[in-house]
Amino acid sequence: MTMNSINVRIPKSDMPFFRKLSRKMGWVYSDNTFDATDCDAYREAMEDVEAGRVYHAESVEDMFTQILG
């Protein structure tokens, strides 16, 4: 039998039902808590890239020159 892996985000209150369903169906699951702040930080970083607020430094000295002036 071919197995597939999926990620499903469900409310914490539904976890007991999901566990019971998984056992009855013979599924294997892992209970990983999702932290929405990770996505927020990524989204913010992508907005910085799109807005041109990301800079490149040739070396550490160049970086400090850009930061400190």
N, C-alpha and C positions, 0 to 999 in steps of 0.2 A: 504494500500500500504506500502511495506517495503522500508525504506529509507536507503541509504548508504552514508557515508562520505568519501571524498577523498581530498587529497592535490595536487594541481596542481601549478607548478611554470611556470609563463609565463612572457614575457617581459612587462614592464610597458606600452609600447606603444600599446600593444594589449588589455589592460584592458577595454577600452570603448567598443570594439567589444564583449569581454567576458561578460560584464555587460548586453549588449543588448541581447545577446544569452541567458543568464540566465533568463532574464525577459520573453522572448518569450517562453522558455521551462518550465517556472514555477519553476525554481530551486531557491534555497536559497544559497547565497554565503557570505563569510566574506572576507574582503580585508585586509589580514595580510601581512605586509611587511616582507620579508625574508632577514636576514642579513647573508651573506656568511661567515663573520668572525667567527660566532658561530661554523660553521662546521670546519673551519680551526683550531680553538682552540681545538676542540674535537679530530680532526685528529692528531694534535701535541701531545696531551696528550696520545693518544693510541700508538703513535710512542715511547714516553718516556717509557711506560709500556713494550713494546716489546723489547726495547733496554736495559732494566734493570736499568733505571735512576729513579726509584721510590723506596723510602726507607720507612721503618716502624719504628716508635718510640713507645716504651712501655709507655712513659709518657711525659709530657711537659719538664721535666728536661732532659730526654733522648734525646728529639728532639733538645733542645738547645745545649747539649753536641755534638751531631752529626753536627749541623750547625756551632758552634763556635769553636769546637775542644777541 
